[in-house]
Amino acid sequence: MALIADSKAPENLRLSDAYLTIETYALALPHGDDDFRLEVDRALSHIYGSGEITLVLGRTFGNKLQPGSMLQMVYLLSGLPD
């Protein structure tokens, strides 16, 4: 997405909707601080589940780039319930 956003010819680039693997992301947190980890997980789940992640991506990469349907599904399926 960053390459498309910074490209002089973005029409020549395309972000594929085909995912070969789904890689997990992680934040480094202090070991043993389960309460803090749960709060971080809940906050991220809210950002993903509410669609706020689209605003974050827009601010980061420009409003022309939006997450594909597969990535949106990953956001919904991997979130924690409130």
Phi, psi and omega per residue, in radians:
M1 nan -0.646 3.124
A2 -1.148 -0.677 3.114
L3 -1.097 -0.715 3.114
I4 -1.143 -0.786 -3.103
A5 -1.086 -0.612 -3.082
D6 -1.657 -0.064 -3.052
S7 -1.267 2.546 3.023
K8 -1.382 -0.294 3.102
A9 -2.349 1.182 -3.073
P10 -1.099 -0.379 3.113
E11 -1.158 -0.303 3.125
N12 -1.544 -0.058 -3.131
L13 -2.063 2.644 3.132
R14 -2.521 2.435 3.061
L15 -1.598 2.090 -3.071
S16 -1.231 2.517 3.021
D17 -1.555 -0.089 -3.129
A18 -1.529 2.071 3.103
Y19 -1.782 2.168 3.116
L20 -1.477 -0.586 3.062
T21 -2.540 2.813 3.027
I22 -2.013 1.942 -3.100
E23 -1.659 2.421 3.097
T24 -1.444 2.632 3.053
Y25 -1.951 2.720 -3.123
A26 -2.534 2.646 3.007
L27 -1.914 2.481 3.089
A28 -1.360 2.179 3.139
L29 -2.259 2.730 3.092
P30 -1.058 2.385 3.123
H31 -1.137 2.341 3.050
G32 1.520 -0.013 3.128
D33 -1.666 1.251 -3.049
D34 -1.123 -0.598 3.129
D35 -1.126 -0.764 3.124
F36 -1.153 -0.750 3.117
R37 -1.019 -0.761 3.138
L38 -1.116 -0.708 3.102
E39 -1.114 -0.724 3.097
V40 -1.118 -0.787 3.121
D41 -1.058 -0.733 3.125
R42 -1.145 -0.738 3.141
A43 -1.104 -0.781 3.112
L44 -1.131 -0.719 3.105
S45 -1.052 -0.695 3.108
H46 -1.132 -0.776 3.132
I47 -1.046 -0.773 3.141
Y48 -1.239 -0.843 -3.053
G49 -1.190 -0.550 -3.119
S50 -1.426 -0.199 -3.073
G51 1.539 -0.013 3.134
E52 -1.070 -0.399 3.119
I53 -1.036 -0.538 3.109
T54 -1.099 -0.665 3.081
L55 -1.172 -0.704 3.121
V56 -1.097 -0.809 3.120
L57 -1.096 -0.683 3.126
G58 -1.094 -0.750 3.116
R59 -1.180 -0.562 -3.073
T60 -1.444 -0.776 -3.004
F61 -2.016 -0.008 -3.093
G62 1.685 2.651 -3.038
N63 -1.286 -0.146 3.129
K64 -1.285 -0.393 -3.069
L65 -1.808 2.154 3.135
Q66 -2.209 2.627 3.111
P67 -1.134 2.471 3.111
G68 -1.245 3.004 -3.087
S69 -1.110 -0.623 3.125
M70 -1.140 -0.771 3.133
L71 -1.151 -0.669 3.075
Q72 -1.076 -0.674 3.113
M73 -1.159 -0.695 3.095
V74 -1.064 -0.734 3.105
Y75 -1.018 -0.785 -3.097
L76 -1.219 -0.696 -3.069
L77 -1.333 -0.474 -3.053
S78 -1.665 -0.009 -3.111
G79 -1.353 2.718 3.052
L80 -1.528 2.531 3.028
P81 -1.223 2.669 3.125
D82 -1.215 nan nan
